[in-house]
């Protein structure tokens, strides 16, 4: 189906209520990076949201369809894939719970595999606060806090924006998880702080642990962010991006560059 053709009806629950979720994955040389982690999260989220998954919708079948679409769109080399899931059509109390899905893909430039040369300029968005509940860690279709944070970043001419949780501490960024480096300590908010359970976040934490590199999952305050030596953001598409400026503060990237060269670069 062409991307400019209608896909769902006006009473689609994802459109009406944000009753859906999605996975953003990266295709590289015909394979999906961190494939198992992505599909484990996909089916775990469907279970948490009590979707009924038809027998024919399996990891194997979804991977097959993703690869077929990338081949059809001539972007199997490097591509961004979005796998969206939703409960179907109807109101809150009617309709069934059967999972429906949509796969999209876009060609990426290979520079996305490299560490950014120029540090990102980011800031903090304070008008929305994420809750810290069962659903906070999901990549929900109800994305309004992040949309408004991204709009704010655009107005400020920033590259990204930090989103806070209900306690006023750091949750994550609009499209990434947040790590700080302070006195050689690598710190990221735990899932209990309301951040999205990022696939790259999980993989990097595990990789650091395996190499006996200390990484802490601890709450991060705004003051912690401002006193950090380095800040970097992670997601499945970019891997790691280093932050060169937090509002008016300039940051370094020595540790971030070391992490990129040791853990991310060998993936390509």
Secondary structure, 3 states (H helix, E strand, C coil): CCCCCCCCCCCEHHHHHCCEEEEEEEEECCEECCHHHHHHHHHHHHHHCCCECCCCCCHHHHHHHHHHHHHHCCCCCEEEEEEEEECCECCCCCCCCECEEEEEEEECCHHHHCCCCCCEEEEEEEEEEECCCCCCCCCECCCHHHHHHHHHHHHHCCCEEEEEECCCCEEEECCCEEEEEECCEEEECCHHHCCCCCHHHHHHHHHHHHCCCCEEECCCCHHHHHHCCEEEEEECCCEEEEEEEECCEECCCHHHHHHHHHHHHHHC
